[in-house]
Amino acid sequence: MVTALSKPSFLIHEIQLEKVENWNLFKFSESLQLRMESLLEKKKDDQLTTDEIAELDAIGELDRIFTHINAMLAAQDANS
């Protein structure tokens, strides 16, 4: 079963653009960042539920996507 939170696209409203120096970068909202940190702490203690594992996987996938996009933007700017 796929829950809403196991799909990264359901978290898209938690993404914001933030100006960092000359770049506009994709960042997690403060609430999503705190949620990810909370889930990671629970993971360290081996206390995640099945739903929380799926949620953390979705957040992690979104994090990888936006890290890659931000790196591409930075590289494009460096090559300009």
DRENZAVEX-100849 format. One line per field, with one value per residue: residue number from 1; residue in three letters; chain; x, y, z of N, C-alpha, C in turn. Coordinates in nm, 4 decimals, padded with zeros to 6 digits, m for minus. Atoms other than C-alpha are relative to their C-alpha. Layout:
% DRENZAVEX-100849
k <- c(NUM,...)
r <- c(ALA,...)
c <- c(A,...)
nX <- c(X,...)
nY <- c(Y,...)
nZ <- c(Z,...)
caX <- c(X,...)
caY <- c(Y,...)
caZ <- c(Z,...)
cX <- c(X,...)
cY <- c(Y,...)
cZ <- c(Z,...)
END
This chain:
% DRENZAVEX-100849
k <- c(1,2,3,4,5,6,7,8,9,10,11,12,13,14,15,16,17,18,19,20,21,22,23,24,25,26,27,28,29,30,31,32,33,34,35,36,37,38,39,40,41,42,43,44,45,46,47,48,49,50,51,52,53,54,55,56,57,58,59,60,61,62,63,64,65,66,67,68,69,70,71,72,73,74,75,76,77,78,79,80)
r <- c(MET,VAL,THR,ALA,LEU,SER,LYS,PRO,SER,PHE,LEU,ILE,HIS,GLU,ILE,GLN,LEU,GLU,LYS,VAL,GLU,ASN,TRP,ASN,LEU,PHE,LYS,PHE,SER,GLU,SER,LEU,GLN,LEU,ARG,MET,GLU,SER,LEU,LEU,GLU,LYS,LYS,LYS,ASP,ASP,GLN,LEU,THR,THR,ASP,GLU,ILE,ALA,GLU,LEU,ASP,ALA,ILE,GLY,GLU,LEU,ASP,ARG,ILE,PHE,THR,HIS,ILE,ASN,ALA,MET,LEU,ALA,ALA,GLN,ASP,ALA,ASN,SER)
c <- c(A,A,A,A,A,A,A,A,A,A,A,A,A,A,A,A,A,A,A,A,A,A,A,A,A,A,A,A,A,A,A,A,A,A,A,A,A,A,A,A,A,A,A,A,A,A,A,A,A,A,A,A,A,A,A,A,A,A,A,A,A,A,A,A,A,A,A,A,A,A,A,A,A,A,A,A,A,A,A,A)
nX <- c(00.0836,m00.0736,00.0679,m00.0256,m00.1314,m00.1075,m00.0235,m00.0631,00.0776,00.0944,m00.0721,m00.0473,00.0379,m00.0973,m00.1233,m00.0016,m00.1220,m00.0689,m00.1141,m00.1269,m00.0933,00.0595,00.0800,00.1277,m00.0113,00.1140,m00.0227,00.1171,00.0569,m00.0499,00.0764,m00.0440,m00.1358,00.0131,00.0591,m00.1046,m00.0928,00.0698,00.0048,m00.1365,m00.0276,00.0747,m00.0649,m00.1199,00.0458,00.0757,00.1374,00.0878,00.1110,m00.0015,00.0380,m00.1098,m00.1067,00.0411,m00.0082,m00.1416,m00.0476,00.0507,m00.0745,m00.1363,00.0031,00.0154,m00.1271,m00.0970,00.0395,m00.0287,m00.1451,m00.0503,00.0414,m00.0790,m00.1361,00.0042,00.0117,m00.1286,m00.0957,00.0376,m00.0399,m00.1453,m00.0439,00.0489)
nY <- c(m00.1198,m00.1258,m00.1073,m00.1333,m00.0492,00.0762,m00.0624,m00.1312,m00.1108,m00.0503,m00.0926,m00.1114,m00.1277,m00.0263,m00.0460,m00.1444,m00.0570,m00.0883,m00.0699,00.0235,m00.0788,m00.0386,00.1112,00.0412,00.1435,00.0703,00.0395,00.0474,m00.0919,00.0294,00.1119,00.1253,00.0250,00.0505,00.1330,00.0910,00.0192,00.0811,00.1376,00.0544,00.0336,00.1226,00.1083,00.0367,00.0778,00.1131,m00.0166,m00.0467,00.0847,00.0251,m00.1250,m00.0967,00.0432,m00.0462,m00.1461,m00.0365,00.0326,m00.1030,m00.1231,00.0231,m00.0057,m00.1408,m00.0636,00.0346,m00.0686,m00.1434,m00.0170,00.0124,m00.1193,m00.1133,00.0161,m00.0329,m00.1453,m00.0594,00.0290,m00.0818,m00.1366,m00.0047,00.0092,m00.1162)
nZ <- c(00.0000,00.0084,m00.0722,00.0550,m00.0381,00.0627,00.1301,m00.0185,00.0565,m00.0991,m00.0878,00.0824,m00.0619,m00.1062,00.0637,00.0229,00.0569,m00.0941,00.0599,m00.0692,00.0800,00.1288,00.0510,m00.0573,m00.0213,m00.0562,m00.1397,m00.0733,m00.0985,m00.1349,m00.0570,00.0611,m00.0491,m00.1368,00.0069,00.0454,m00.1113,m00.0992,00.0504,m00.0034,m00.1406,m00.0295,00.0740,m00.0768,m00.1154,00.0555,m00.0479,00.1069,00.0435,00.1437,00.0668,m00.0153,00.0915,00.1331,m00.0010,00.0033,00.1344,00.0912,m00.0283,00.0479,00.1457,00.0336,m00.0350,00.1058,00.1225,m00.0075,m00.0104,00.1372,00.0748,m00.0496,00.0511,00.1426,00.0103,m00.0392,00.1068,00.1152,m00.0315,00.0004,00.1404,00.0756)
caX <- c(00.0000,00.1282,00.0377,00.0217,00.3411,00.5322,00.5103,00.7574,00.5189,00.2818,00.5505,00.6015,00.4201,00.6986,00.9608,01.0585,01.3082,01.5667,01.8156,02.1678,02.4291,02.3545,02.1554,01.7946,01.8076,01.5375,01.5097,01.2784,01.0384,01.1352,00.8555,00.9700,01.3323,01.2318,01.0170,01.3074,01.5385,01.2792,01.2380,01.6153,01.6426,01.3718,01.5524,01.8736,01.6775,01.5120,01.1657,01.0179,00.6765,00.6129,00.4388,00.7288,00.9775,00.7806,00.7609,01.1351,01.2033,00.9843,01.1562,01.4961,01.4027,01.2889,01.6104,01.8209,01.6217,01.6572,02.0216,02.0867,01.8872,02.0657,02.4028,02.3029,02.1988,02.5257,02.7288,02.5362,02.6007,02.9712,02.9975,02.8305)
caY <- c(00.0000,00.3445,00.6144,00.9822,01.0505,00.7793,00.9918,01.2800,01.4873,01.5149,01.7163,01.9672,02.2404,02.2122,02.3332,02.6958,02.9047,03.0784,03.3382,03.2305,03.4780,03.5131,03.1913,03.0967,02.7480,02.4966,02.4370,02.2479,02.4521,02.4738,02.2334,01.9698,02.0077,01.9575,01.6565,01.4972,01.5511,01.4026,01.0949,01.0522,01.0597,00.7955,00.5894,00.5996,00.4597,00.1997,00.3354,00.4176,00.2831,00.1474,00.4721,00.6780,00.4693,00.5474,00.9155,00.9358,00.7612,01.0165,01.3087,01.1573,01.1160,01.4779,01.5873,01.4010,01.5524,01.9095,01.8658,01.7551,02.0431,02.2950,02.1513,02.1791,02.5427,02.6231,02.4530,02.6368,02.9669,02.8847,02.8098,03.1371)
caZ <- c(00.0000,m00.0929,00.1565,00.0712,00.2613,00.0768,m00.2389,m00.2467,m00.4589,m00.1627,00.0184,m00.2625,m00.0689,00.1913,m00.0566,m00.0791,m00.2675,m00.0553,m00.1714,m00.0722,m00.1927,m00.5656,m00.5981,m00.5448,m00.3919,m00.3159,00.0587,00.2913,00.4991,00.8647,00.9586,00.7074,00.8153,01.1790,01.0853,00.8983,01.1954,01.4307,01.2126,01.1858,01.5660,01.5945,01.3301,01.5357,01.8291,01.6010,01.6877,01.3470,01.2552,00.9057,00.8074,00.9437,00.7442,00.4273,00.5238,00.5876,00.2564,00.0744,00.2468,00.1674,m00.1980,m00.2167,m00.0457,m00.3041,m00.5913,m00.4685,m00.3734,m00.7308,m00.8793,m00.6556,m00.7612,m01.1278,m01.0773,m00.9014,m01.1768,m01.4474,m01.2724,m01.2305,m01.6025,m01.7032)
cX <- c(00.0874,m00.0804,00.0368,00.1410,00.1143,00.0301,00.0625,m00.0823,m00.1024,00.0647,00.0423,m00.0338,00.0956,00.1346,m00.0119,00.1308,00.0597,00.1208,00.1226,00.1082,m00.0686,m00.0963,m00.1339,00.0055,m00.1289,00.0365,m00.1289,m00.0526,00.0561,m00.0727,00.0424,00.1408,m00.0049,m00.0586,00.1041,00.0979,m00.0615,m00.0043,00.1380,00.0408,m00.0699,00.0633,00.1245,m00.0352,m00.0818,m00.1453,m00.0958,m00.1112,00.0137,m00.0351,00.1118,00.1187,m00.0307,00.0111,00.1447,00.0601,m00.0432,00.0753,00.1430,00.0094,m00.0114,00.1290,00.1054,m00.0316,00.0399,00.1475,00.0619,m00.0349,00.0812,00.1443,00.0068,m00.0100,00.1316,00.1059,m00.0280,00.0445,00.1519,00.0545,m00.0432,00.1045)
cY <- c(00.1252,00.1071,00.1331,00.0464,m00.0830,00.0516,00.1377,00.1170,00.0559,00.0995,00.1267,00.1366,00.0386,00.0468,00.1494,00.0393,00.0956,00.0599,m00.0227,00.0598,00.0393,m00.1041,m00.0090,m00.1523,m00.0568,m00.0483,m00.0573,00.1117,m00.0391,m00.1205,m00.1338,m00.0357,m00.0581,m00.1406,m00.1028,m00.0300,m00.0876,m00.1467,m00.0648,m00.0385,m00.1301,m00.1199,m00.0475,m00.0897,m00.1222,00.0005,00.0493,m00.1013,m00.0213,00.1267,00.1036,m00.0375,00.0491,00.1518,00.0462,m00.0307,00.1068,00.1315,m00.0119,00.0084,00.1453,00.0773,m00.0284,00.0740,00.1471,00.0296,m00.0050,00.1243,00.1214,m00.0073,00.0344,00.1517,00.0689,m00.0219,00.0843,00.1440,00.0141,m00.0019,00.1192,00.1090)
cZ <- c(00.0000,00.0718,m00.0628,00.0310,m00.0573,m00.1401,00.0222,m00.0513,00.0987,00.0964,m00.0731,00.0594,00.1140,m00.0551,m00.0253,m00.0663,00.1013,m00.0693,00.0885,m00.0882,m00.1302,m00.0550,00.0703,00.0097,00.0564,00.1400,00.0568,00.0875,00.1368,00.0600,m00.0600,00.0458,00.1412,00.0015,m00.0423,00.1142,00.1092,m00.0422,00.0013,00.1421,00.0392,m00.0704,00.0742,00.1176,m00.0417,00.0469,m00.1073,m00.0268,m00.1510,m00.0782,00.0076,m00.0886,m00.1410,m00.0100,m00.0096,m00.1364,m00.1007,00.0195,m00.0522,m00.1510,m00.0475,00.0281,m00.1068,m00.1297,00.0054,00.0217,m00.1392,m00.0827,00.0443,m00.0509,m00.1486,m00.0196,00.0326,m00.1105,m00.1243,00.0215,m00.0054,m00.1415,m00.0824,m00.0066)
END
